[in-house]
Amino acid sequence: MMKTRLLAGMVLFLMFISSCDDTTDTIGNSLTNETDRFEIITDTFNVETRSIVVDSILSRSQYNYLGHIKDPETNTYITSSFTTQFAILESFDNTPQFPAADSIVSKNANGEIIADSCRLQLYFYSSIGDSLNPMKLTAYELAKPIEEGFSYYTNFNPETADILRTDNNAIRKNKTYTVVDLNLSDSSRAMIVDKKNMENISIALNDRYTDKNGKSYNNYGTYIMHKYYENPDNYKNSYNFTHNVCPGFYIKSTDGIGVMSEVYMAELLVFYRFISNDSVYKGSKLLSGTEEVMQTTYITNDKESIEKLAEDNTCTYLKTPAGIFTEVTLPVEAIHRGHENDTISSAKIVFNHMNSEEGNILNAPTTLLMIPKDSLYSYFENKNLPDNKSSYLAVYNKSYQTYTYNNISNLVSKMYKAKLYGTASKDWNKVVLVPVSVSYNSSSASASITNVSNEMSLKSTKLVGGSANTHKPVTISVIYNKFNK
């Protein structure tokens, strides 16, 4: 019985394979009707590029910038200063911002609560230039907060915006510093390897302070504490704190040359002593100025030298901050001509970096965002993220010295439809390459982009292109799926 079943199985198997073709060439044809087969067509088109000068960019970034440095490309100077507010971490369990008033040990001769000391702390993440150069800053007290709900650009000058406190009692603190703390030992400096342990400077706020209502305190920290005990709602959230207690500070670069620093974070620290279980402890209140609260960066540079640089048509430029972007005109109509019924499956474009002159200390931008020219400003104001439909990211490849956009077919098709249906603007076929800084959510299993902002550090590069380009033209490589009927 077993042999009969085995023999029957072998016969069925031989019958099956004998009914098959000797090759697999027609497997696809057996599933697809002959009239629906398609062919793949490739083509390449030249792309026009030019440099465009950008007067200012949205002043919202992961970092603030502080310093005064000479641009080796234009031989002119760039200065950066910033404003910062301080965030209140809202408590969901009603944890008090300070200990109970009767537990505070720090008091003056009249028995009033005081702060032992207070300071502003600035943390530097990285710098361009000679970090040993002596620099000088001035910290100005704001009279009122910079309000949310508005877009502030890098040409926003706090000194002309009527937001600084200008009376004789206003805080104006000068500080001379070097980015590298020479008081640290080499071993201590070697430990500065991340954002939690970095170079920093302190600005003491221990002088007598008089608020805008004329009330005096022994230091600024005492004022901060008294505003809490007067009304804890002043510390309910960041809005209440900035409007009722501390509007923030303007940190201005006022002297020195040769260093531009990324300020990762500003902190306001208040120190006091309190008693708990019959023991006296040292306490502190830390208020951080981070990207969660309003911050602005004010940048000044030589507009004429930047415009002159952009006039060079033998290349195009990418220059930050607030400098030069590259505009790209995509040959949308040429790409679709003769292919109106075909599908564009791929549209690849590569931008080649040109070697900088010897001695140029500026690095090329790490990441470029491609967006339609029509959304150059609204994209950042709306806090949009790359969607690979109308906005794309390209990372600089140091080995090949290129920025590559592997497939912008969705954007090309979208532009064509806008033109076809009469909804196109005057810049309907133009995109802009914008140097950006990208933040990622590192807590997830696969890092996702959480924020894209304009690159604010000093970077520059030349790209092959321009109307007088002497190199191979910039091209876009297109793959079509053509359906045969």
C-alpha positions as CSV (number, residue, x, y, z in Angstrom):
1,M,0.0,0.0,0.0
2,M,2.8,2.4,0.9
3,K,4.6,1.6,-2.4
4,T,1.4,2.3,-4.4
5,R,1.0,5.7,-2.7
6,L,4.6,6.6,-3.3
7,L,4.4,5.6,-7.0
8,A,1.2,7.6,-7.5
9,G,2.9,10.7,-5.9
10,M,5.9,10.4,-8.2
11,V,3.6,10.2,-11.3
12,L,1.7,13.3,-10.3
13,F,4.9,15.2,-9.7
14,L,6.3,14.2,-13.1
15,M,3.1,15.2,-14.7
16,F,3.3,18.7,-13.0
17,I,6.8,19.5,-14.1
18,S,6.3,18.2,-17.6
19,S,3.5,20.7,-18.0
20,C,5.9,23.6,-17.0
21,D,8.1,25.5,-19.5
22,D,11.8,24.9,-19.4
23,T,12.4,28.5,-18.3
24,T,10.8,31.2,-16.1
25,D,10.8,33.9,-18.7
26,T,7.0,34.0,-19.0
27,I,6.1,33.8,-15.3
28,G,5.3,37.6,-15.2
29,N,3.4,37.3,-18.5
30,S,1.2,34.7,-17.1
31,L,0.1,37.1,-14.4
32,T,-0.1,40.3,-16.5
33,N,-2.0,40.8,-19.7
34,E,0.2,41.3,-22.7
35,T,-1.4,44.7,-23.4
36,D,-0.5,46.0,-19.9
37,R,3.2,45.4,-20.0
38,F,5.4,48.5,-19.4
39,E,8.9,49.4,-20.2
40,I,11.5,51.5,-18.3
41,I,12.9,54.6,-19.9
42,T,15.7,56.8,-18.5
43,D,16.6,60.4,-19.4
44,T,18.7,63.2,-18.1
45,F,18.0,67.0,-18.0
46,N,20.2,70.0,-17.2
47,V,19.2,72.0,-14.1
48,E,19.7,75.8,-13.6
49,T,21.0,77.0,-10.3
50,R,22.0,80.4,-8.8
51,S,22.9,82.0,-5.5
52,I,20.3,84.0,-3.6
53,V,21.0,86.3,-0.7
54,V,18.9,85.9,2.5
55,D,18.6,88.9,4.7
56,S,17.6,87.0,7.8
57,I,16.4,83.6,8.9
58,L,13.9,82.5,11.6
59,S,15.5,82.9,15.0
60,R,14.7,79.5,16.4
61,S,17.3,76.9,16.8
62,Q,18.6,74.2,19.0
63,Y,21.4,76.5,20.1
64,N,22.0,80.1,20.7
65,Y,25.1,81.8,19.4
66,L,27.5,84.2,21.0
67,G,30.7,85.8,19.7
68,H,32.4,88.0,17.2
69,I,34.5,86.5,14.4
70,K,36.1,87.4,11.1
71,D,34.7,85.6,8.1
72,P,37.7,84.4,6.1
73,E,35.7,84.2,3.0
74,T,34.6,87.8,2.9
75,N,37.2,89.3,5.3
76,T,34.3,90.9,7.2
77,Y,32.9,90.4,10.7
78,I,29.9,88.5,12.1
79,T,28.5,89.2,15.6
80,S,26.0,87.1,17.3
81,S,24.1,87.8,20.6
82,F,20.9,86.2,22.0
83,T,18.0,86.6,24.4
84,T,16.6,83.9,26.6
85,Q,13.8,83.3,29.0
86,F,13.7,80.6,31.7
87,A,11.3,77.7,31.9
88,I,9.2,76.6,34.8
89,L,8.7,72.8,35.0
90,E,5.1,72.4,35.8
91,S,4.4,70.0,38.6
92,F,1.6,67.5,38.3
93,D,1.7,66.6,42.0
94,N,1.9,70.2,43.3
95,T,5.5,69.9,44.4
96,P,6.5,73.4,45.6
97,Q,9.1,75.3,43.7
98,F,10.8,76.4,47.0
99,P,10.7,74.9,50.5
100,A,8.1,76.2,53.0
101,A,9.0,79.8,54.0
102,D,9.3,78.8,57.7
103,S,12.0,76.2,56.8
104,I,14.3,78.8,55.1
105,V,17.4,79.4,57.2
106,S,18.9,82.1,54.9
107,K,17.6,85.3,56.4
108,N,18.9,88.9,57.0
109,A,19.1,90.8,60.3
110,N,15.4,91.6,60.1
111,G,14.4,88.0,59.7
112,E,13.5,88.3,56.1
113,I,14.2,85.4,53.7
114,I,17.2,86.0,51.4
115,A,19.1,84.1,48.8
116,D,22.7,83.3,49.7
117,S,23.8,83.9,46.1
118,C,22.5,84.0,42.5
119,R,24.1,83.6,39.1
120,L,23.6,83.2,35.4
121,Q,25.4,80.2,33.9
122,L,26.1,79.8,30.2
123,Y,27.1,76.4,28.8
124,F,29.1,76.2,25.5
125,Y,28.7,73.2,23.3
126,S,31.2,74.0,20.6
127,S,33.1,77.0,19.1
128,I,34.7,78.2,15.9
129,G,38.0,80.1,16.2
130,D,40.6,80.4,18.9
131,S,38.9,79.3,22.1
132,L,41.7,80.9,24.2
133,N,40.9,84.4,22.9
134,P,39.5,86.8,25.6
135,M,35.9,87.8,24.9
136,K,33.5,90.1,26.6
137,L,29.7,90.0,27.0
138,T,27.1,92.1,28.7
139,A,24.0,90.7,30.3
140,Y,21.0,93.0,30.1
141,E,17.8,92.5,32.1
142,L,14.7,92.6,29.9
143,A,11.9,94.9,30.9
144,K,9.2,92.7,29.4
145,P,9.1,89.3,27.8
146,I,9.4,88.6,24.1
147,E,5.9,87.4,23.4
148,E,5.0,84.0,21.9
149,G,2.9,83.8,18.8
150,F,5.2,85.9,16.6
151,S,8.0,85.0,14.2
152,Y,11.3,86.5,15.2
153,Y,14.2,86.6,12.6
154,T,17.9,87.0,13.1
155,N,17.6,90.8,12.3
156,F,15.5,91.3,15.4
157,N,17.5,93.7,17.5
158,P,16.5,93.7,21.2
159,E,18.1,97.1,21.7
160,T,15.7,98.8,19.3
161,A,12.7,96.7,20.2
162,D,11.8,98.5,23.4
163,I,12.2,95.4,25.5
164,L,15.3,96.2,27.6
165,R,15.1,97.7,31.0
166,T,16.8,101.0,30.7
167,D,16.5,102.7,34.1
168,N,19.5,103.2,36.5
169,N,18.5,100.1,38.5
170,A,18.5,97.7,35.6
171,I,20.9,94.8,35.6
172,R,23.9,95.3,33.3
173,K,26.6,92.9,34.0
174,N,29.9,92.7,32.1
175,K,31.9,89.5,31.9
176,T,35.3,88.8,30.3
177,Y,35.8,85.2,29.5
178,T,37.5,82.6,27.4
179,V,35.5,79.7,26.0
180,V,38.1,77.3,27.4
181,D,38.3,77.7,31.2
182,L,42.0,78.1,31.9
183,N,41.3,77.4,35.6
184,L,40.4,73.8,34.8
185,S,43.1,71.2,34.9
186,D,43.8,69.1,31.7
187,S,42.2,66.1,33.4
188,S,39.0,68.0,34.2
189,R,38.8,69.4,30.7
190,A,39.2,66.0,29.3
191,M,36.0,65.0,31.1
192,I,34.0,67.6,29.1
193,V,32.7,65.2,26.5
194,D,29.0,65.8,26.3
195,K,26.3,68.4,26.9
196,K,26.0,67.5,30.6
197,N,29.6,68.4,31.4
198,M,30.9,71.2,29.2
199,E,32.7,74.5,29.3
200,N,30.7,77.2,31.0
201,I,30.9,80.7,32.4
202,S,29.2,82.3,35.4
203,I,27.8,85.8,35.7
204,A,27.3,86.7,39.3
205,L,24.0,88.5,40.2
206,N,24.9,89.2,43.8
207,D,24.7,93.0,43.8
208,R,21.9,94.9,45.4
209,Y,18.8,94.7,43.1
210,T,15.9,97.1,42.8
211,D,12.8,95.9,40.9
212,K,10.8,98.0,38.5
213,N,8.4,98.9,41.4
214,G,11.3,100.4,43.4
215,K,11.6,97.6,46.0
216,S,15.2,96.6,46.9
217,Y,16.7,93.3,47.7
218,N,20.2,92.2,48.7
219,N,20.6,90.3,45.4
220,Y,18.6,89.1,42.4
221,G,18.1,85.7,43.9
222,T,16.3,87.2,46.9
223,Y,14.0,88.9,44.5
224,I,13.3,85.6,42.7
225,M,12.5,83.9,46.0
226,H,10.3,86.7,47.3
227,K,8.2,86.7,44.2
228,Y,7.4,83.0,44.9
229,Y,6.4,83.5,48.5
230,E,4.3,86.5,47.6
231,N,2.3,84.5,45.2
232,P,3.2,80.9,44.2
233,D,1.0,81.3,41.1
234,N,3.9,83.4,39.7
235,Y,5.6,80.0,39.3
236,K,2.6,78.0,38.0
237,N,4.0,77.9,34.5
238,S,6.6,79.6,32.2
239,Y,4.1,82.2,31.0
240,N,3.3,83.4,34.6
241,F,7.0,83.4,35.5
242,T,8.1,85.5,32.5
243,H,5.3,87.9,32.8
244,N,5.3,88.3,36.6
245,V,8.8,87.6,37.7
246,C,11.7,87.4,35.2
247,P,11.1,88.4,31.5
248,G,14.6,87.1,30.7
249,F,18.0,88.4,29.7
250,Y,19.8,89.7,26.6
251,I,23.3,88.3,26.3
252,K,25.3,90.6,24.0
253,S,28.8,90.1,22.6
254,T,30.4,93.4,23.3
255,D,34.2,93.0,22.9
256,G,36.9,90.5,21.7
257,I,37.3,88.9,18.4
258,G,38.0,85.4,17.0
259,V,35.4,83.1,18.6
260,M,31.8,82.2,17.8
261,S,30.3,79.8,20.3
262,E,27.2,77.6,20.4
263,V,25.4,78.2,23.7
264,Y,23.7,74.9,24.5
265,M,21.9,76.3,27.6
266,A,21.5,79.3,29.9
267,E,20.6,78.7,33.5
268,L,19.5,81.0,36.3
269,L,20.5,79.5,39.7
270,V,19.4,80.7,43.2
271,F,21.1,79.3,46.3
272,Y,19.8,79.2,49.8
273,R,19.8,77.1,53.0
274,F,16.8,75.4,54.6
275,I,16.2,73.1,57.6
276,S,14.7,69.6,57.5
277,N,14.5,67.1,60.4
278,D,16.6,69.4,62.5
279,S,19.4,69.5,59.9
280,V,20.4,72.4,57.7
281,Y,20.9,71.7,54.0
282,K,22.1,73.7,51.0
283,G,19.4,74.1,48.4
284,S,19.2,75.6,45.0
285,K,16.6,76.5,42.4
286,L,17.6,76.0,38.8
287,L,15.7,77.7,35.9
288,S,16.8,76.7,32.4
289,G,16.7,78.7,29.2
290,T,16.2,76.0,26.6
291,E,14.4,75.7,23.2
292,E,11.1,75.1,25.1
293,V,10.9,78.8,26.0
294,M,11.3,81.9,23.8
295,Q,14.8,82.6,22.6
296,T,16.1,84.8,19.8
297,T,19.5,85.1,18.2
298,Y,20.5,88.5,16.8
299,I,23.1,88.4,14.0
300,T,24.9,91.2,12.3
301,N,27.1,90.8,9.2
302,D,28.3,92.8,6.2
303,K,25.4,92.6,3.7
304,E,27.4,94.2,0.9
305,S,30.2,91.6,1.0
306,I,27.6,88.8,1.0
307,E,25.8,90.2,-2.0
308,K,29.1,90.6,-3.8
309,L,29.9,86.9,-3.1
310,A,26.5,85.9,-4.5
311,E,27.2,87.7,-7.7
312,D,29.9,85.0,-8.6
313,N,28.1,83.0,-11.3
314,T,30.8,80.4,-11.8
315,C,29.3,78.5,-8.8
316,T,26.6,78.8,-6.2
317,Y,27.0,79.3,-2.5
318,L,25.6,77.9,0.7
319,K,26.6,80.3,3.5
320,T,25.3,80.5,7.1
321,P,24.1,82.1,9.2
322,A,21.7,84.5,7.3
323,G,23.7,84.6,4.2
324,I,23.4,82.7,0.9
325,F,21.2,79.8,-0.3
326,T,21.2,78.0,-3.6
327,E,18.1,78.3,-5.8
328,V,17.3,75.4,-8.2
329,T,15.0,75.7,-11.2
330,L,13.7,72.2,-12.0
331,P,13.0,71.4,-15.7
332,V,9.5,70.2,-14.9
333,E,7.9,70.8,-18.3
334,A,10.9,69.2,-20.2
335,I,10.7,66.2,-17.9
336,H,7.0,65.6,-18.7
337,R,7.2,66.5,-22.4
338,G,6.3,63.4,-24.4
339,H,5.7,61.5,-21.1
340,E,2.3,62.9,-20.2
341,N,0.9,59.4,-19.7
342,D,4.0,57.9,-18.1
343,T,4.8,57.5,-14.5
344,I,7.9,59.0,-13.1
345,S,9.3,56.5,-10.6
346,S,12.5,58.2,-9.8
347,A,14.1,61.7,-10.2
348,K,17.6,61.9,-8.7
349,I,19.8,65.0,-8.4
350,V,23.3,65.4,-7.1
351,F,25.0,68.6,-6.1
352,N,28.8,68.6,-6.1
353,H,30.8,70.5,-3.6
354,M,33.7,72.6,-4.9
355,N,36.9,72.5,-2.9
356,S,37.3,75.7,-0.8
357,E,40.4,77.9,-1.1
358,E,43.3,76.9,1.0
359,G,43.2,78.4,4.4
360,N,39.4,78.6,4.6
361,I,38.5,77.4,8.1
362,L,34.8,77.2,7.4
363,N,33.2,73.7,7.2
364,A,30.5,72.8,4.6
365,P,27.0,72.5,6.0
366,T,26.2,69.0,7.2
367,T,22.6,68.8,6.1
368,L,20.6,70.5,3.3
369,L,16.9,70.9,3.2
370,M,15.2,71.1,-0.3
371,I,11.9,73.0,-0.2
372,P,9.8,74.9,-2.7
373,K,10.8,78.5,-2.9
374,D,7.2,79.5,-2.1
375,S,7.6,78.0,1.4
376,L,11.1,79.2,2.2
377,Y,9.8,81.1,5.3
378,S,6.5,79.4,6.1
379,Y,8.2,76.0,6.3
380,F,10.1,77.0,9.4
381,E,7.4,79.2,10.9
382,N,5.0,76.3,10.8
383,K,7.6,73.9,12.2
384,N,7.3,71.5,9.3
385,L,9.3,68.3,9.0
386,P,10.7,66.6,5.8
387,D,8.0,64.5,4.2
388,N,9.7,63.2,1.1
389,K,6.8,64.6,-0.9
390,S,7.6,68.3,-1.1
391,S,10.6,68.6,1.2
392,Y,13.7,66.5,1.4
393,L,17.0,66.2,3.3
394,A,20.4,65.4,2.0
395,V,23.5,64.8,4.2
396,Y,27.0,65.8,3.0
397,N,29.0,62.9,1.8
398,K,32.7,63.7,2.7
399,S,34.0,60.9,0.6
400,Y,32.3,62.0,-2.7
401,Q,31.9,65.6,-1.6
402,T,28.3,65.6,-2.7
403,Y,24.7,66.2,-1.5
404,T,22.4,63.7,-3.1
405,Y,18.6,63.7,-3.3
406,N,17.8,60.2,-4.5
407,N,14.2,60.6,-5.5
408,I,12.2,63.9,-5.7
409,S,9.7,62.5,-8.2
410,N,6.8,63.4,-5.9
411,L,7.8,67.0,-5.9
412,V,8.3,67.1,-9.7
413,S,4.9,65.6,-10.3
414,K,3.2,68.0,-7.9
415,M,4.8,71.0,-9.6
416,Y,3.6,69.7,-13.0
417,K,0.1,69.2,-11.9
418,A,0.0,72.7,-10.4
419,K,1.1,74.1,-13.7
420,L,-1.3,71.9,-15.6
421,Y,-4.4,72.9,-13.5
422,G,-3.5,76.6,-13.3
423,T,-2.7,76.7,-9.6
424,A,1.1,77.4,-10.0
425,S,2.7,80.5,-8.6
426,K,5.5,82.5,-10.4
427,D,8.1,80.3,-8.6
428,W,6.2,77.1,-9.3
429,N,9.2,75.1,-10.5
430,K,11.9,76.5,-8.1
431,V,13.3,75.0,-5.0
432,V,15.8,76.3,-2.5
433,L,18.7,74.4,-0.8
434,V,18.8,75.5,2.9
435,P,21.4,74.5,5.4
436,V,19.7,73.2,8.5
437,S,20.2,71.7,11.9
438,V,18.2,68.6,12.6
439,S,17.1,67.2,16.0
440,Y,16.2,63.5,16.5
441,N,14.2,61.6,19.1
442,S,17.0,59.3,20.4
443,S,14.7,57.7,23.0
444,S,12.8,55.7,20.4
445,A,14.1,52.4,18.8
446,S,14.5,54.1,15.5
447,A,15.5,57.7,15.7
448,S,12.9,60.1,14.2
449,I,13.2,63.7,13.3
450,T,11.7,66.0,15.9
451,N,12.8,69.4,14.6
452,V,14.4,71.1,11.6
453,S,15.7,74.7,12.0
454,N,18.0,77.0,10.0
455,E,21.7,76.4,10.5
456,M,22.9,79.2,12.7
457,S,26.6,78.4,13.0
458,L,29.2,79.8,10.6
459,K,29.5,77.5,7.6
460,S,30.1,77.9,3.9
461,T,30.6,76.0,0.7
462,K,30.6,76.3,-3.0
463,L,28.5,74.1,-5.3
464,V,29.0,73.3,-8.9
465,G,26.5,75.4,-10.9
466,G,25.7,78.9,-11.7
467,S,25.0,80.5,-15.1
468,A,28.8,80.7,-15.9
469,N,29.5,77.2,-14.7
470,T,32.7,75.7,-16.2
471,H,32.2,72.2,-14.8
472,K,29.8,69.5,-15.9
473,P,26.3,70.8,-15.7
474,V,24.0,70.0,-12.8
475,T,21.6,67.4,-14.0
476,I,18.5,65.5,-12.9
477,S,18.3,61.8,-13.8
478,V,14.7,60.6,-14.4
479,I,13.3,57.0,-14.7
480,Y,9.9,56.6,-16.3
481,N,7.5,53.7,-16.3
482,K,6.0,53.7,-19.8
483,F,2.9,51.5,-20.2
484,N,2.5,49.9,-23.6
485,K,-1.0,49.7,-25.0
